[in-house]
């Protein structure tokens, strides 16, 4: 969407930037009446389970559920008849290799009019591919580089999973300083470190409280007067080319530093991010140590300093999922810097962009047309062909790049999770559309997988980087394309 139209719109989905006044956060808003979640299957299943348990309780005896000597026993009912228990039908079944492939001509005739919707504007590119065969079923300027917005996170996810150990973690340490009473918080590039236990934003995150407890045990009562924060693991500017002044801090991004807590949020559960993540982390540690008045400064750990405590993030696989599902810009940029470090490149925006590009090429994908200046897609200077996004999704889905399969778990599920929580269409089988969203001013993108009505798995991408008017109308137009693919046998 354009900057002007974004200001008129009032809200946008959490892929990159909210509108207005800033760009890219998750903003609650009402959806058209046709978009709603159905909970009847869960309710009926719950009622059935309760009925079975009630009947079982009524006839409980030594031979079934056993006696309890510490309370009353229900009267036995000899003539009670329990319902027959049958094997439940799987909610998610495997895809059939015999599922028919959509006819390209029929498919094109079905979705081409939808892609011509005025809400999608000019500059549209799109591709649909059959995952099993690799056959291109639809192509509209798919080789033309376009602004990817947050769909660029798919490339970063692939780079992380193919370069690093998915079970690896990111450490945060505290070491002794150079003077008595001084400690140093050494950032390991984990922005999920939590000031609450458990974390309000990142399940499985390490906590400041756990780190502080280790430090207190090591210092054995030595008073702490100063906390230095070492963020030297990352270098270069803390914002990227193409980021706007209002982007960091905002509700969707913060300066990229190696030390942060709660995703650089100003408080747990808050949407607003901080402009000083490093000193915030130091202050959080001081508070957890019971010395909130201690001096907090930026600095570097002395060489060979004694380690006082260490905590580890959730596994990288889990961090990738969180970054994709919630379109977390800071977490994505941090992960990309670790890819750069692993490839002996600078842990900067430029180094991370180079590392992600190299990882994509080494995975055997055609990186022609790919040009990145950041790893999250927040920059409007990034360029990615729709064809490459489809290639990434297909490589993760068909096993040709097995390490990348983990990124599929992070794709938002339409109508259920992440940035697609409130985006679904009646009549579409729940879970049939899983896709990464992307939103910037005048840009609305969607890339992921769809299961057709006949059970065929397709990979698709639609990049609309010349939109105008209502962001909700543009999102609805994209959703209609995905829903039509899901509901179309197209034969």
Secondary structure, DSSP 8 states (H G I E B T S, - for coil): --HHHHHHH----TTSB-SSSSSB--------TT-----HHHHHHHHHHHHHHHHHHHT--TTTT---TTS------TT-----------SS----TT-----HHHHHHHHHHHHT-GGG-SSEEEEEEETTT--EEEEESTTSEE--GGGGHHHHHHHHHHHS-TT---EEEEEE-SSTTEEEEE--S-TT-BSSSS-SSSTT--BHHHHHHHHHHHHTT----EEEEE-TTS-S-SS-TT--TTTSSSSS-----S--SGGGBSSTT-S-B-S-HHHHHHHHHHHHTT-TTSEEEE----TT--EEEEEE-S-HHHHHHHHHHTT-HHHHHHHHHHHHHHTT--SSHHHHHHHHHHHHHHTT---TT-B-SSSSS-STT-BEEHHHHHHHHHHHHHSTTGGGGGGGGGS-BTTTSGGGTT---TTS-TTSEEEEEEEETTEEEEEEEEE-TTS-EEEEEEEE-S--S-HHHHHHHHHHHHHHHHH----
